Amino acid sequence: MDCGKYYNQVGEFGLKPEDLERFRQTSRHLLDSGSLLDIGCGEGYWLKFLSETTDLQLSGSDVSQIRLNLSRKNLNNENISLSVDDITELPYENKEFDQITALEVIEHIPEWQKGLAELVRVASKRVVITVPYNQELIYEICPDCGGKAYVDGHINSFTKKDFQNIIINGKVSFKGLKYPLNYYTKKALKEIIVKTKKEAEIGNEEDCTPIICPDCYKDIPSTRYAKFSKRALSRLSKIIKHYPEFLLVQIDK
C-alpha cells in the first residue's frame, strides 16, 4: 500500500464538532512548552487548535502532499513548518523534538509498530497518540482487484493490550477519551436512521461517498450507507459497555 497515493486520492475530511472536543481532551496531556511535531497532520486542524491555545513551537508532517496543501491553506501561518514524510522512515534526528503527536494515524498504517518506534525515536520527552478504541473494522471487497477497502482507511484496531505486548522505549500510560453520552447517542442513532433511510430511497449505487481501495486506488461507490449504519451500531454497543471512543496513549521518555 502506497499511503501517499492513497491519501492523495482520499482528499479532504473536514473538521467536525466532535473533533474540537477530542482536541481539548488530548491537549491536557501535552507539555506546556518546547517543540512539537504532529505526524499525520492532514488538513492542519490540530495544529491550528494548538497555535491558538498554546505557545508551542509547532511543526507538521504528512504522507500526502495534497493534504499538506490543505493544511497550509487552513493554517495560514508561516511559523509552522510542514513537510511530506513517511511515518515509518522519518527524516529527523534522534530526540529532535520535545514531543510528538499522532492523532488517529497508526490505525491507517500497515507497519504501525515500525511507525510507533519512529515516533518514540524522534521525541526527547513525550509522545501522545490517539486511536479509535477496539473498533470493528468494516470494509468492502473491491470488484476490480478483490482487495479489502476499509471504511475511512482504518486497517488496525487497538486496545491497551496491543501496546502492552510490544517493547516501547518509555513509560506508557493510557486514557480513554469519551464524548458526552447524550451527544454521541444522538449521532449514532442519526447514522442508523438517516443513512439507512437515504440508502433505501436512492439505492446503493447513487450519491454515495466512495470507499478507496488501498490496492488499486479505485473508488468503490457501493453500500456506503449500510457501512455507516453498521459502524453506528458498533458505537452504540461501545456506549452500552461504557467503552471509550478513543484510546489515548502517552509515552514519557
N, C-alpha and C positions, 0 to 999 in steps of 0.2 A: 504494500500500500504506500503510495506517494502522498504523504499527508499534505504537502504544499499544494499539489494538484487538486486533491480532494476538497480542501477548504477554499481554494480559489473558485471552485465550482459551486460550493455551498453559498458563498456570498454573505449577505448581511442578516444577522439575527434580530437586532434591535434591542432596546432597553425596556424591560418590563417593570412594573411597580414592585414586584417581589424581589427583583434584583437589588434594589436600594436597601431593603430590609436585610438581605443577606450581606450586603456590603457593610452595613452598620454593625452587624454581629461579628463579622470577620475582623473588622478594623480594631476591635478591642484586644485582639491577640498580637498586634504589631508592636514593635519597639517604637519609642517616641521620636527617635532621631536617627540620622545616618542615611545611608544609601539603600534604595530598594529597587530590585529588578523584578518586574512582573512578566513571567513566562506565559505565553499563550494569551497575550493582551487583547487579541481580537480587535474589536472596534474602539477600545480605549476607555470604556465606561468606568472600569475600576480605577484606572489611572486618573481619570477626570475627578472621580469622587475623592481620591487621595490628595490631588492637587488643591482641592477646595477645602479640605478638612485637616490637612497636616502640613508640616514644613519639611517633609522628607525629600531627599534628592532622588528623583524618580527616573527610571528607565523602563522601556518596554521591549518585548521580543515576541515575534510570532512567526510561524512557518509559512504563512500566506501573505504574499505581497499585496494582494487585493484588500485583505482585512487590515493590513498596516496602513494602506492609503486611507481607508475609512477612519482608522484611529487618528491619523494626522488631522483629518478634517474635523473630527469631533473634539480633539484636544485643543487645537489652535494654540499650542504652547511650545515655543522654540526651546525652552529649557528642559523638555523631556526628550531624551534620546530614544529613537526607535530603530530596530534592526530586524532583518529576516534571519532567523536561526532555527535549527533543529534541536529540540529538547534533548535528544539522545547524544548529541555531539555539540555542546555549547562552546563557542569560541572565546571563553573567558578564563582568566587565571583562577587558580585555587583561592577561595576566600576573597574574591574581588568585590563582592557586595556584602553589606552588613546583613541584609535579609532578602529572601526570595519569596515571592508569592506565585502560586499557580492555581487559579480558581476554575474549577470544572475543566481540567485539562487532561489529566492522565487517564480518565475513563475513555478517551479517544485514541490513546497511544498503544499500538501493538506491543512495543517493548517498554512498557510502563516502568518496570523495575530499573531498567537502564536509565530512563529519563529521571526517575526519582533520585538515583545515585548522582546524576549530574547536578541536580538542584542542590543537594547537600554539599557537593564538592565546591560549588561556586559561592555558597553562603559562608560568612565568617561567624555569624551569631545565631540566625534563626531562619527556618523555612516554615511557611504556612501554606498548606494546600487544602482545598475543599473538593469533595467528590459526592455525587449522589449516593445516599446510603442504601445498600442492599437492594439496588434497583433491578427490577425484572427487565432483562434485555429483550427488546421487541424488534423484529426485523421482517423484511420482505425478501423473497427469493427473486433475484434478478432474472427476468425472462431471456436476456441476451447471453449472459455468461454462466448463470446458475449460482453465482456467489450470494452471500448474505449481505443485504443492505440494511444497516441498523437505523432505527429512528433516531434522529439527532446525532448520528455518528457515534453513539455510545456502544463500545465493544467490550468494556470491562465493567464488572460490578464489584463493589467493595464493602467489607465490614472491617472492624478492628483487626480481626484475625489475619487479614491479608497483609497488614503492615507488621504485625507481631511475628509473623512467620518468616520474615526476611531480616538480614543484618543491616541495620541503619546506624551510621556513624553520628550518634547524638541521642539525647534523651527525648523519647517520644511520648506525647500526651494527646488526648482526644477530647473533642467536644461535639455534641450533637447540635445541629442548627435546625430550629423549627420555625415555621411561620405561625401566626396566630391561628388557632383552631378554626374559628369562625370563617376567617378569610379563605383558608385553604380547602375547607369542606365545600364552600360555595364554588370555588374554582374547579374542583374535581367534579362536582355534580354538573356544572355547566359544560365541561368537556364531554361528559357522558350524554347528556340530554341534547345539547345544541349540535354537537358534531355528528352524533348518530342520526338525529333528525335531518340534518342537512344532507348527510350521505343518502338517506332514504329518498329524499326529494330530488336530488340531482344525479344520483348514480355514482358508482365508484370511479368512473374514468373521467369525470369532468371537474374542472375547477379545484383540483386537489394539489396541495403543496407537495412537490416531488420529494422522494427519498433518493439519495445519491448512492449508487453502487461504488464501493471502495476498490473494486477490481477493474471495472471497465469505465467508471466515472459517468455513467449514463443516468438520466432521470428515470424514476420509476413512479409514474403518477397514478398509482392504484391503491385503493383501500386505505388511504391516509387517515380518513376519519375513523375508521374501525380501529386503527392502531392507536389513535389518540384516546378512544374510549377504553381500550384495554389498559392503557397506561393510567388513565384516571381511576379505574377500578383498583389498580395496584396501589395508587396513592391513598385511596380511601382505606384500604387494608392496613397500610402503614399507620394511618391516623388511629384506627381502632386499636392497633397493637402498641400505640404510644412510641413508635419508632420516629427518629428524626428524619427530615427530608434530606439533609446533607450531613456528612461527616467531615469535621474539621480536624486535620492532623497537624500538630505543631511539633517541630523538631528543633531542639535547642542544642547548639554545638558546645 
